Amino acid sequence: MKAKIYISLKDSILDPQGKTVEHALSVLGFNEVKGVRVGKYMEVMLEPAPLEQAEKSVEAMCEKLLANTVIESYRYEIES
């Protein structure tokens, strides 16, 4: 099984890295860009298990280590 995990800053948190990328894109002539938010993407390989068990495991990983839930939100997809 594979868990695809997407982590991003919450909307209320400033994203200086995103602002830097937005500015760089503007300098390169991509003036249509009006905002950039930078996040993280991870793929975690899991032993085969029932979907409910895999979801609980991935949520625990995100809550305990992968995401700082004070300033970040996360979502995931699990593939068999």
PDB file with SEQRES, HELIX, SHEET and CRYST1 records, atoms N, CA, C and O in Angstrom:
SEQRES   1 A   80  MET LYS ALA LYS ILE TYR ILE SER LEU LYS ASP SER ILE          
SEQRES   2 A   80  LEU ASP PRO GLN GLY LYS THR VAL GLU HIS ALA LEU SER          
SEQRES   3 A   80  VAL LEU GLY PHE ASN GLU VAL LYS GLY VAL ARG VAL GLY          
SEQRES   4 A   80  LYS TYR MET GLU VAL MET LEU GLU PRO ALA PRO LEU GLU          
SEQRES   5 A   80  GLN ALA GLU LYS SER VAL GLU ALA MET CYS GLU LYS LEU          
SEQRES   6 A   80  LEU ALA ASN THR VAL ILE GLU SER TYR ARG TYR GLU ILE          
SEQRES   7 A   80  GLU SER                                                      
HELIX    1 AA1 PRO A   16  VAL A   27  1                                  12    
HELIX    2 AA2 LEU A   51  MET A   61  1                                  11    
HELIX    3 AA3 CYS A   62  LEU A   66  3                                   5    
SHEET    1 AA1 3 GLY A  39  MET A  45  0                                        
SHEET    2 AA1 3 LYS A   2  LEU A   9 -1                                        
SHEET    3 AA1 3 GLU A  72  GLU A  79 -1                                        
CRYST1    1.000    1.000    1.000  90.00  90.00  90.00 P 1           1          
ATOM      1  N   MET A   1       0.845  -1.182   0.000  1.00  0.00           N  
ATOM      2  CA  MET A   1       0.000   0.000   0.000  1.00  0.00           C  
ATOM      3  C   MET A   1       0.886   1.241   0.000  1.00  0.00           C  
ATOM      4  O   MET A   1       2.005   1.235   0.515  1.00  0.00           O  
ATOM      5  N   LYS A   2       0.357   2.289  -0.587  1.00  0.00           N  
ATOM      6  CA  LYS A   2       1.085   3.554  -0.611  1.00  0.00           C  
ATOM      7  C   LYS A   2       0.174   4.668  -0.121  1.00  0.00           C  
ATOM      8  O   LYS A   2      -0.962   4.800  -0.575  1.00  0.00           O  
ATOM      9  N   ALA A   3       0.689   5.476   0.818  1.00  0.00           N  
ATOM     10  CA  ALA A   3      -0.028   6.658   1.287  1.00  0.00           C  
ATOM     11  C   ALA A   3       0.629   7.881   0.656  1.00  0.00           C  
ATOM     12  O   ALA A   3       1.838   8.082   0.775  1.00  0.00           O  
ATOM     13  N   LYS A   4      -0.174   8.687  -0.011  1.00  0.00           N  
ATOM     14  CA  LYS A   4       0.291   9.957  -0.557  1.00  0.00           C  
ATOM     15  C   LYS A   4      -0.174  11.044   0.408  1.00  0.00           C  
ATOM     16  O   LYS A   4      -1.374  11.211   0.628  1.00  0.00           O  
ATOM     17  N   ILE A   5       0.776  11.781   0.981  1.00  0.00           N  
ATOM     18  CA  ILE A   5       0.458  12.753   2.022  1.00  0.00           C  
ATOM     19  C   ILE A   5       0.816  14.148   1.528  1.00  0.00           C  
ATOM     20  O   ILE A   5       1.930  14.391   1.064  1.00  0.00           O  
ATOM     21  N   TYR A   6      -0.147  15.059   1.635  1.00  0.00           N  
ATOM     22  CA  TYR A   6       0.027  16.447   1.217  1.00  0.00           C  
ATOM     23  C   TYR A   6      -0.075  17.328   2.458  1.00  0.00           C  
ATOM     24  O   TYR A   6      -1.074  17.282   3.176  1.00  0.00           O  
ATOM     25  N   ILE A   7       0.957  18.128   2.708  1.00  0.00           N  
ATOM     26  CA  ILE A   7       0.981  19.001   3.876  1.00  0.00           C  
ATOM     27  C   ILE A   7       1.162  20.434   3.398  1.00  0.00           C  
ATOM     28  O   ILE A   7       2.032  20.715   2.574  1.00  0.00           O  
ATOM     29  N   SER A   8       0.333  21.345   3.920  1.00  0.00           N  
ATOM     30  CA  SER A   8       0.448  22.747   3.533  1.00  0.00           C  
ATOM     31  C   SER A   8       0.202  23.637   4.739  1.00  0.00           C  
ATOM     32  O   SER A   8      -0.424  23.230   5.718  1.00  0.00           O  
ATOM     33  N   LEU A   9       0.708  24.858   4.649  1.00  0.00           N  
ATOM     34  CA  LEU A   9       0.461  25.817   5.714  1.00  0.00           C  
ATOM     35  C   LEU A   9      -1.014  26.183   5.728  1.00  0.00           C  
ATOM     36  O   LEU A   9      -1.650  26.269   4.677  1.00  0.00           O  
ATOM     37  N   LYS A  10      -1.550  26.396   6.908  1.00  0.00           N  
ATOM     38  CA  LYS A  10      -2.934  26.850   7.012  1.00  0.00           C  
ATOM     39  C   LYS A  10      -3.046  28.227   6.372  1.00  0.00           C  
ATOM     40  O   LYS A  10      -2.069  28.975   6.330  1.00  0.00           O  
ATOM     41  N   ASP A  11      -4.232  28.563   5.873  1.00  0.00           N  
ATOM     42  CA  ASP A  11      -4.447  29.821   5.162  1.00  0.00           C  
ATOM     43  C   ASP A  11      -4.076  31.038   5.993  1.00  0.00           C  
ATOM     44  O   ASP A  11      -3.651  32.052   5.440  1.00  0.00           O  
ATOM     45  N   SER A  12      -4.227  30.959   7.301  1.00  0.00           N  
ATOM     46  CA  SER A  12      -3.960  32.118   8.166  1.00  0.00           C  
ATOM     47  C   SER A  12      -2.467  32.317   8.453  1.00  0.00           C  
ATOM     48  O   SER A  12      -2.094  33.300   9.094  1.00  0.00           O  
ATOM     49  N   ILE A  13      -1.611  31.406   7.991  1.00  0.00           N  
ATOM     50  CA  ILE A  13      -0.173  31.477   8.245  1.00  0.00           C  
ATOM     51  C   ILE A  13       0.534  32.083   7.037  1.00  0.00           C  
ATOM     52  O   ILE A  13       0.306  31.659   5.904  1.00  0.00           O  
ATOM     53  N   LEU A  14       1.385  33.066   7.275  1.00  0.00           N  
ATOM     54  CA  LEU A  14       2.170  33.660   6.192  1.00  0.00           C  
ATOM     55  C   LEU A  14       3.135  32.637   5.626  1.00  0.00           C  
ATOM     56  O   LEU A  14       3.641  31.785   6.357  1.00  0.00           O  
ATOM     57  N   ASP A  15       3.392  32.714   4.328  1.00  0.00           N  
ATOM     58  CA  ASP A  15       4.260  31.764   3.641  1.00  0.00           C  
ATOM     59  C   ASP A  15       5.385  32.526   2.938  1.00  0.00           C  
ATOM     60  O   ASP A  15       5.261  32.836   1.753  1.00  0.00           O  
ATOM     61  N   PRO A  16       6.490  32.836   3.646  1.00  0.00           N  
ATOM     62  CA  PRO A  16       7.569  33.597   3.024  1.00  0.00           C  
ATOM     63  C   PRO A  16       8.211  32.866   1.841  1.00  0.00           C  
ATOM     64  O   PRO A  16       8.630  33.505   0.876  1.00  0.00           O  
ATOM     65  N   GLN A  17       8.292  31.549   1.907  1.00  0.00           N  
ATOM     66  CA  GLN A  17       8.855  30.802   0.780  1.00  0.00           C  
ATOM     67  C   GLN A  17       7.945  30.928  -0.444  1.00  0.00           C  
ATOM     68  O   GLN A  17       8.427  31.081  -1.567  1.00  0.00           O  
ATOM     69  N   GLY A  18       6.648  30.865  -0.227  1.00  0.00           N  
ATOM     70  CA  GLY A  18       5.704  31.052  -1.324  1.00  0.00           C  
ATOM     71  C   GLY A  18       5.812  32.438  -1.934  1.00  0.00           C  
ATOM     72  O   GLY A  18       5.756  32.589  -3.155  1.00  0.00           O  
ATOM     73  N   LYS A  19       5.970  33.463  -1.079  1.00  0.00           N  
ATOM     74  CA  LYS A  19       6.136  34.839  -1.582  1.00  0.00           C  
ATOM     75  C   LYS A  19       7.400  34.966  -2.425  1.00  0.00           C  
ATOM     76  O   LYS A  19       7.401  35.656  -3.444  1.00  0.00           O  
ATOM     77  N   THR A  20       8.481  34.300  -2.001  1.00  0.00           N  
ATOM     78  CA  THR A  20       9.737  34.337  -2.757  1.00  0.00           C  
ATOM     79  C   THR A  20       9.559  33.690  -4.127  1.00  0.00           C  
ATOM     80  O   THR A  20      10.030  34.223  -5.132  1.00  0.00           O  
ATOM     81  N   VAL A  21       8.887  32.555  -4.171  1.00  0.00           N  
ATOM     82  CA  VAL A  21       8.638  31.878  -5.445  1.00  0.00           C  
ATOM     83  C   VAL A  21       7.732  32.738  -6.327  1.00  0.00           C  
ATOM     84  O   VAL A  21       7.966  32.857  -7.529  1.00  0.00           O  
ATOM     85  N   GLU A  22       6.705  33.331  -5.734  1.00  0.00           N  
ATOM     86  CA  GLU A  22       5.808  34.206  -6.483  1.00  0.00           C  
ATOM     87  C   GLU A  22       6.577  35.360  -7.116  1.00  0.00           C  
ATOM     88  O   GLU A  22       6.373  35.671  -8.289  1.00  0.00           O  
ATOM     89  N   HIS A  23       7.462  35.997  -6.347  1.00  0.00           N  
ATOM     90  CA  HIS A  23       8.260  37.110  -6.872  1.00  0.00           C  
ATOM     91  C   HIS A  23       9.173  36.639  -7.997  1.00  0.00           C  
ATOM     92  O   HIS A  23       9.284  37.305  -9.027  1.00  0.00           O  
ATOM     93  N   ALA A  24       9.829  35.493  -7.806  1.00  0.00           N  
ATOM     94  CA  ALA A  24      10.739  34.972  -8.830  1.00  0.00           C  
ATOM     95  C   ALA A  24       9.981  34.680 -10.129  1.00  0.00           C  
ATOM     96  O   ALA A  24      10.484  34.961 -11.217  1.00  0.00           O  
ATOM     97  N   LEU A  25       8.787  34.124 -10.018  1.00  0.00           N  
ATOM     98  CA  LEU A  25       7.992  33.859 -11.219  1.00  0.00           C  
ATOM     99  C   LEU A  25       7.629  35.155 -11.929  1.00  0.00           C  
ATOM    100  O   LEU A  25       7.624  35.217 -13.159  1.00  0.00           O  
ATOM    101  N   SER A  26       7.325  36.192 -11.150  1.00  0.00           N  
ATOM    102  CA  SER A  26       7.014  37.498 -11.728  1.00  0.00           C  
ATOM    103  C   SER A  26       8.219  38.050 -12.478  1.00  0.00           C  
ATOM    104  O   SER A  26       8.080  38.564 -13.588  1.00  0.00           O  
ATOM    105  N   VAL A  27       9.390  37.945 -11.881  1.00  0.00           N  
ATOM    106  CA  VAL A  27      10.626  38.427 -12.513  1.00  0.00           C  
ATOM    107  C   VAL A  27      10.871  37.676 -13.821  1.00  0.00           C  
ATOM    108  O   VAL A  27      11.385  38.251 -14.781  1.00  0.00           O  
ATOM    109  N   LEU A  28      10.508  36.404 -13.861  1.00  0.00           N  
ATOM    110  CA  LEU A  28      10.690  35.599 -15.072  1.00  0.00           C  
ATOM    111  C   LEU A  28       9.604  35.851 -16.120  1.00  0.00           C  
ATOM    112  O   LEU A  28       9.620  35.239 -17.187  1.00  0.00           O  
ATOM    113  N   GLY A  29       8.665  36.748 -15.820  1.00  0.00           N  
ATOM    114  CA  GLY A  29       7.661  37.121 -16.801  1.00  0.00           C  
ATOM    115  C   GLY A  29       6.322  36.428 -16.643  1.00  0.00           C  
ATOM    116  O   GLY A  29       5.438  36.608 -17.481  1.00  0.00           O  
ATOM    117  N   PHE A  30       6.148  35.641 -15.594  1.00  0.00           N  
ATOM    118  CA  PHE A  30       4.868  34.966 -15.368  1.00  0.00           C  
ATOM    119  C   PHE A  30       3.967  35.860 -14.536  1.00  0.00           C  
ATOM    120  O   PHE A  30       3.699  35.578 -13.368  1.00  0.00           O  
ATOM    121  N   ASN A  31       3.506  36.934 -15.143  1.00  0.00           N  
ATOM    122  CA  ASN A  31       2.723  37.943 -14.436  1.00  0.00           C  
ATOM    123  C   ASN A  31       1.304  37.493 -14.090  1.00  0.00           C  
ATOM    124  O   ASN A  31       0.620  38.147 -13.303  1.00  0.00           O  
ATOM    125  N   GLU A  32       0.864  36.391 -14.668  1.00  0.00           N  
ATOM    126  CA  GLU A  32      -0.475  35.888 -14.359  1.00  0.00           C  
ATOM    127  C   GLU A  32      -0.545  35.216 -12.976  1.00  0.00           C  
ATOM    128  O   GLU A  32      -1.636  34.958 -12.469  1.00  0.00           O  
ATOM    129  N   VAL A  33       0.614  34.936 -12.370  1.00  0.00           N  
ATOM    130  CA  VAL A  33       0.648  34.301 -11.044  1.00  0.00           C  
ATOM    131  C   VAL A  33       0.271  35.341  -9.990  1.00  0.00           C  
ATOM    132  O   VAL A  33       0.900  36.394  -9.896  1.00  0.00           O  
ATOM    133  N   LYS A  34      -0.744  35.042  -9.212  1.00  0.00           N  
ATOM    134  CA  LYS A  34      -1.246  35.981  -8.194  1.00  0.00           C  
ATOM    135  C   LYS A  34      -1.091  35.439  -6.776  1.00  0.00           C  
ATOM    136  O   LYS A  34      -1.573  36.059  -5.828  1.00  0.00           O  
ATOM    137  N   GLY A  35      -0.435  34.306  -6.616  1.00  0.00           N  
ATOM    138  CA  GLY A  35      -0.213  33.762  -5.283  1.00  0.00           C  
ATOM    139  C   GLY A  35       0.417  32.382  -5.365  1.00  0.00           C  
ATOM    140  O   GLY A  35       0.101  31.598  -6.259  1.00  0.00           O  
ATOM    141  N   VAL A  36       1.305  32.093  -4.434  1.00  0.00           N  
ATOM    142  CA  VAL A  36       1.956  30.788  -4.361  1.00  0.00           C  
ATOM    143  C   VAL A  36       2.002  30.361  -2.897  1.00  0.00           C  
ATOM    144  O   VAL A  36       2.353  31.153  -2.022  1.00  0.00           O  
ATOM    145  N   ARG A  37       1.650  29.119  -2.640  1.00  0.00           N  
ATOM    146  CA  ARG A  37       1.792  28.518  -1.312  1.00  0.00           C  
ATOM    147  C   ARG A  37       2.668  27.288  -1.504  1.00  0.00           C  
ATOM    148  O   ARG A  37       2.399  26.468  -2.382  1.00  0.00           O  
ATOM    149  N   VAL A  38       3.696  27.151  -0.706  1.00  0.00           N  
ATOM    150  CA  VAL A  38       4.616  26.025  -0.812  1.00  0.00           C  
ATOM    151  C   VAL A  38       4.277  25.014   0.279  1.00  0.00           C  
ATOM    152  O   VAL A  38       4.033  25.389   1.426  1.00  0.00           O  
ATOM    153  N   GLY A  39       4.262  23.752  -0.077  1.00  0.00           N  
ATOM    154  CA  GLY A  39       3.946  22.702   0.881  1.00  0.00           C  
ATOM    155  C   GLY A  39       4.894  21.526   0.726  1.00  0.00           C  
ATOM    156  O   GLY A  39       5.947  21.626   0.096  1.00  0.00           O  
ATOM    157  N   LYS A  40       4.488  20.404   1.320  1.00  0.00           N  
ATOM    158  CA  LYS A  40       5.298  19.188   1.268  1.00  0.00           C  
ATOM    159  C   LYS A  40       4.439  18.052   0.729  1.00  0.00           C  
ATOM    160  O   LYS A  40       3.228  18.007   0.947  1.00  0.00           O  
ATOM    161  N   TYR A  41       5.088  17.142   0.027  1.00  0.00           N  
ATOM    162  CA  TYR A  41       4.439  15.944  -0.484  1.00  0.00           C  
ATOM    163  C   TYR A  41       5.294  14.753  -0.094  1.00  0.00           C  
ATOM    164  O   TYR A  41       6.510  14.776  -0.285  1.00  0.00           O  
ATOM    165  N   MET A  42       4.682  13.721   0.446  1.00  0.00           N  
ATOM    166  CA  MET A  42       5.416  12.519   0.846  1.00  0.00           C  
ATOM    167  C   MET A  42       4.675  11.288   0.365  1.00  0.00           C  
ATOM    168  O   MET A  42       3.447  11.277   0.282  1.00  0.00           O  
ATOM    169  N   GLU A  43       5.430  10.256   0.049  1.00  0.00           N  
ATOM    170  CA  GLU A  43       4.869   8.944  -0.235  1.00  0.00           C  
ATOM    171  C   GLU A  43       5.411   7.992   0.816  1.00  0.00           C  
ATOM    172  O   GLU A  43       6.624   7.886   0.998  1.00  0.00           O  
ATOM    173  N   VAL A  44       4.519   7.303   1.506  1.00  0.00           N  
ATOM    174  CA  VAL A  44       4.901   6.361   2.546  1.00  0.00           C  
ATOM    175  C   VAL A  44       4.388   4.987   2.134  1.00  0.00           C  
ATOM    176  O   VAL A  44       3.191   4.800   1.921  1.00  0.00           O  
ATOM    177  N   MET A  45       5.299   4.034   2.026  1.00  0.00           N  
ATOM    178  CA  MET A  45       4.920   2.668   1.684  1.00  0.00           C  
ATOM    179  C   MET A  45       4.515   1.945   2.968  1.00  0.00           C  
ATOM    180  O   MET A  45       5.223   1.999   3.973  1.00  0.00           O  
ATOM    181  N   LEU A  46       3.375   1.271   2.920  1.00  0.00           N  
ATOM    182  CA  LEU A  46       2.830   0.575   4.081  1.00  0.00           C  
ATOM    183  C   LEU A  46       2.665  -0.914   3.777  1.00  0.00           C  
ATOM    184  O   LEU A  46       2.467  -1.308   2.627  1.00  0.00           O  
ATOM    185  N   GLU A  47       2.749  -1.724   4.814  1.00  0.00           N  
ATOM    186  CA  GLU A  47       2.415  -3.143   4.675  1.00  0.00           C  
ATOM    187  C   GLU A  47       0.925  -3.241   4.347  1.00  0.00           C  
ATOM    188  O   GLU A  47       0.137  -2.420   4.818  1.00  0.00           O  
ATOM    189  N   PRO A  48       0.535  -4.217   3.559  1.00  0.00           N  
ATOM    190  CA  PRO A  48      -0.890  -4.381   3.272  1.00  0.00           C  
ATOM    191  C   PRO A  48      -1.691  -4.521   4.574  1.00  0.00           C  
ATOM    192  O   PRO A  48      -1.294  -5.253   5.480  1.00  0.00           O  
ATOM    193  N   ALA A  49      -2.816  -3.814   4.652  1.00  0.00           N  
ATOM    194  CA  ALA A  49      -3.669  -3.832   5.843  1.00  0.00           C  
ATOM    195  C   ALA A  49      -5.056  -3.371   5.429  1.00  0.00           C  
ATOM    196  O   ALA A  49      -5.223  -2.799   4.352  1.00  0.00           O  
ATOM    197  N   PRO A  50      -6.054  -3.614   6.272  1.00  0.00           N  
ATOM    198  CA  PRO A  50      -7.386  -3.066   5.976  1.00  0.00           C  
ATOM    199  C   PRO A  50      -7.304  -1.538   5.873  1.00  0.00           C  
ATOM    200  O   PRO A  50      -6.514  -0.901   6.570  1.00  0.00           O  
ATOM    201  N   LEU A  51      -8.124  -0.966   5.001  1.00  0.00           N  
ATOM    202  CA  LEU A  51      -8.079   0.472   4.743  1.00  0.00           C  
ATOM    203  C   LEU A  51      -8.243   1.283   6.024  1.00  0.00           C  
ATOM    204  O   LEU A  51      -7.516   2.256   6.227  1.00  0.00           O  
ATOM    205  N   GLU A  52      -9.164   0.913   6.878  1.00  0.00           N  
ATOM    206  CA  GLU A  52      -9.401   1.654   8.115  1.00  0.00           C  
ATOM    207  C   GLU A  52      -8.158   1.679   9.004  1.00  0.00           C  
ATOM    208  O   GLU A  52      -7.841   2.705   9.605  1.00  0.00           O  
ATOM    209  N   GLN A  53      -7.466   0.562   9.084  1.00  0.00           N  
ATOM    210  CA  GLN A  53      -6.236   0.491   9.887  1.00  0.00           C  
ATOM    211  C   GLN A  53      -5.140   1.366   9.273  1.00  0.00           C  
ATOM    212  O   GLN A  53      -4.427   2.066   9.992  1.00  0.00           O  
ATOM    213  N   ALA A  54      -5.007   1.325   7.947  1.00  0.00           N  
ATOM    214  CA  ALA A  54      -3.999   2.140   7.259  1.00  0.00           C  
ATOM    215  C   ALA A  54      -4.288   3.626   7.467  1.00  0.00           C  
ATOM    216  O   ALA A  54      -3.366   4.410   7.690  1.00  0.00           O  
ATOM    217  N   GLU A  55      -5.568   4.021   7.396  1.00  0.00           N  
ATOM    218  CA  GLU A  55      -5.934   5.425   7.611  1.00  0.00           C  
ATOM    219  C   GLU A  55      -5.578   5.874   9.024  1.00  0.00           C  
ATOM    220  O   GLU A  55      -5.035   6.963   9.212  1.00  0.00           O  
ATOM    221  N   LYS A  56      -5.878   5.050  10.006  1.00  0.00           N  
ATOM    222  CA  LYS A  56      -5.534   5.394  11.394  1.00  0.00           C  
ATOM    223  C   LYS A  56      -4.035   5.553  11.552  1.00  0.00           C  
ATOM    224  O   LYS A  56      -3.567   6.464  12.235  1.00  0.00           O  
ATOM    225  N   SER A  57      -3.287   4.671  10.924  1.00  0.00           N  
ATOM    226  CA  SER A  57      -1.830   4.726  11.002  1.00  0.00           C  
ATOM    227  C   SER A  57      -1.283   6.010  10.372  1.00  0.00           C  
ATOM    228  O   SER A  57      -0.431   6.678  10.957  1.00  0.00           O  
ATOM    229  N   VAL A  58      -1.771   6.347   9.190  1.00  0.00           N  
ATOM    230  CA  VAL A  58      -1.302   7.543   8.497  1.00  0.00           C  
ATOM    231  C   VAL A  58      -1.691   8.802   9.277  1.00  0.00           C  
ATOM    232  O   VAL A  58      -0.889   9.729   9.388  1.00  0.00           O  
ATOM    233  N   GLU A  59      -2.882   8.843   9.805  1.00  0.00           N  
ATOM    234  CA  GLU A  59      -3.290   9.995  10.612  1.00  0.00           C  
ATOM    235  C   GLU A  59      -2.392  10.148  11.833  1.00  0.00           C  
ATOM    236  O   GLU A  59      -2.011  11.267  12.179  1.00  0.00           O  
ATOM    237  N   ALA A  60      -2.048   9.049  12.486  1.00  0.00           N  
ATOM    238  CA  ALA A  60      -1.159   9.107  13.650  1.00  0.00           C  
ATOM    239  C   ALA A  60       0.225   9.607  13.238  1.00  0.00           C  
ATOM    240  O   ALA A  60       0.837  10.394  13.962  1.00  0.00           O  
ATOM    241  N   MET A  61       0.724   9.161  12.085  1.00  0.00           N  
ATOM    242  CA  MET A  61       2.029   9.628  11.594  1.00  0.00           C  
ATOM    243  C   MET A  61       2.011  11.135  11.377  1.00  0.00           C  
ATOM    244  O   MET A  61       2.939  11.845  11.766  1.00  0.00           O  
ATOM    245  N   CYS A  62       0.945  11.609  10.754  1.00  0.00           N  
ATOM    246  CA  CYS A  62       0.841  13.046  10.472  1.00  0.00           C  
ATOM    247  C   CYS A  62       0.731  13.847  11.760  1.00  0.00           C  
ATOM    248  O   CYS A  62       1.392  14.875  11.910  1.00  0.00           O  
ATOM    249  N   GLU A  63      -0.091  13.390  12.685  1.00  0.00           N  
ATOM    250  CA  GLU A  63      -0.311  14.116  13.932  1.00  0.00           C  
ATOM    251  C   GLU A  63       0.932  14.131  14.826  1.00  0.00           C  
ATOM    252  O   GLU A  63       1.203  15.123  15.503  1.00  0.00           O  
ATOM    253  N   LYS A  64       1.685  13.028  14.825  1.00  0.00           N  
ATOM    254  CA  LYS A  64       2.825  12.898  15.740  1.00  0.00           C  
ATOM    255  C   LYS A  64       4.146  13.399  15.170  1.00  0.00           C  
ATOM    256  O   LYS A  64       5.023  13.814  15.927  1.00  0.00           O  
ATOM    257  N   LEU A  65       4.305  13.368  13.835  1.00  0.00           N  
ATOM    258  CA  LEU A  65       5.619  13.697  13.279  1.00  0.00           C  
ATOM    259  C   LEU A  65       5.588  14.513  11.989  1.00  0.00           C  
ATOM    260  O   LEU A  65       6.273  15.531  11.888  1.00  0.00           O  
ATOM    261  N   LEU A  66       4.822  14.092  11.028  1.00  0.00           N  
ATOM    262  CA  LEU A  66       4.958  14.652   9.681  1.00  0.00           C  
ATOM    263  C   LEU A  66       4.428  16.069   9.531  1.00  0.00           C  
ATOM    264  O   LEU A  66       4.970  16.845   8.745  1.00  0.00           O  
ATOM    265  N   ALA A  67       3.380  16.424  10.267  1.00  0.00           N  
ATOM    266  CA  ALA A  67       2.792  17.760  10.140  1.00  0.00           C  
ATOM    267  C   ALA A  67       2.817  18.467  11.491  1.00  0.00           C  
ATOM    268  O   ALA A  67       2.587  17.856  12.535  1.00  0.00           O  
ATOM    269  N   ASN A  68       3.100  19.760  11.447  1.00  0.00           N  
ATOM    270  CA  ASN A  68       2.956  20.594  12.639  1.00  0.00           C  
ATOM    271  C   ASN A  68       1.531  21.123  12.593  1.00  0.00           C  
ATOM    272  O   ASN A  68       1.252  22.122  11.929  1.00  0.00           O  
ATOM    273  N   THR A  69       0.632  20.451  13.298  1.00  0.00           N  
ATOM    274  CA  THR A  69      -0.792  20.749  13.151  1.00  0.00           C  
ATOM    275  C   THR A  69      -1.201  22.111  13.707  1.00  0.00           C  
ATOM    276  O   THR A  69      -2.341  22.535  13.520  1.00  0.00           O  
ATOM    277  N   VAL A  70      -0.296  22.791  14.381  1.00  0.00           N  
ATOM    278  CA  VAL A  70      -0.584  24.147  14.835  1.00  0.00           C  
ATOM    279  C   VAL A  70      -0.631  25.092  13.638  1.00  0.00           C  
ATOM    280  O   VAL A  70      -1.479  25.983  13.578  1.00  0.00           O  
ATOM    281  N   ILE A  71       0.283  24.897  12.683  1.00  0.00           N  
ATOM    282  CA  ILE A  71       0.370  25.807  11.538  1.00  0.00           C  
ATOM    283  C   ILE A  71       0.136  25.129  10.192  1.00  0.00           C  
ATOM    284  O   ILE A  71       0.033  25.809   9.171  1.00  0.00           O  
ATOM    285  N   GLU A  72       0.053  23.804  10.175  1.00  0.00           N  
ATOM    286  CA  GLU A  72      -0.103  23.083   8.912  1.00  0.00           C  
ATOM    287  C   GLU A  72      -1.363  22.220   8.937  1.00  0.00           C  
ATOM    288  O   GLU A  72      -1.817  21.767   9.988  1.00  0.00           O  
ATOM    289  N   SER A  73      -1.905  22.011   7.745  1.00  0.00           N  
ATOM    290  CA  SER A  73      -2.990  21.053   7.583  1.00  0.00           C  
ATOM    291  C   SER A  73      -2.480  19.954   6.650  1.00  0.00           C  
ATOM    292  O   SER A  73      -1.511  20.143   5.915  1.00  0.00           O  
ATOM    293  N   TYR A  74      -3.141  18.826   6.694  1.00  0.00           N  
ATOM    294  CA  TYR A  74      -2.712  17.720   5.840  1.00  0.00           C  
ATOM    295  C   TYR A  74      -3.925  16.979   5.301  1.00  0.00           C  
ATOM    296  O   TYR A  74      -5.028  17.045   5.843  1.00  0.00           O  
ATOM    297  N   ARG A  75      -3.668  16.272   4.212  1.00  0.00           N  
ATOM    298  CA  ARG A  75      -4.648  15.348   3.648  1.00  0.00           C  
ATOM    299  C   ARG A  75      -3.855  14.208   3.044  1.00  0.00           C  
ATOM    300  O   ARG A  75      -2.662  14.344   2.771  1.00  0.00           O  
ATOM    301  N   TYR A  76      -4.506  13.107   2.842  1.00  0.00           N  
ATOM    302  CA  TYR A  76      -3.806  11.948   2.304  1.00  0.00           C  
ATOM    303  C   TYR A  76      -4.729  11.109   1.444  1.00  0.00           C  
ATOM    304  O   TYR A  76      -5.954  11.198   1.522  1.00  0.00           O  
ATOM    305  N   GLU A  77      -4.093  10.293   0.622  1.00  0.00           N  
ATOM    306  CA  GLU A  77      -4.787   9.294  -0.209  1.00  0.00           C  
ATOM    307  C   GLU A  77      -4.053   7.989   0.012  1.00  0.00           C  
ATOM    308  O   GLU A  77      -2.827   7.974   0.117  1.00  0.00           O  
ATOM    309  N   ILE A  78      -4.786   6.901   0.084  1.00  0.00           N  
ATOM    310  CA  ILE A  78      -4.155   5.597   0.246  1.00  0.00           C  
ATOM    311  C   ILE A  78      -4.484   4.759  -0.969  1.00  0.00           C  
ATOM    312  O   ILE A  78      -5.647   4.604  -1.341  1.00  0.00           O  
ATOM    313  N   GLU A  79      -3.432   4.212  -1.590  1.00  0.00           N  
ATOM    314  CA  GLU A  79      -3.597   3.336  -2.757  1.00  0.00           C  
ATOM    315  C   GLU A  79      -3.254   1.915  -2.349  1.00  0.00           C  
ATOM    316  O   GLU A  79      -2.311   1.685  -1.592  1.00  0.00           O  
ATOM    317  N   SER A  80      -4.025   0.968  -2.857  1.00  0.00           N  
ATOM    318  CA  SER A  80      -3.751  -0.451  -2.563  1.00  0.00           C  
ATOM    319  C   SER A  80      -2.527  -0.931  -3.300  1.00  0.00           C  
ATOM    320  O   SER A  80      -2.147  -2.095  -3.174  1.00  0.00           O  
TER     321      SER A  80                                                      
END                                                                             
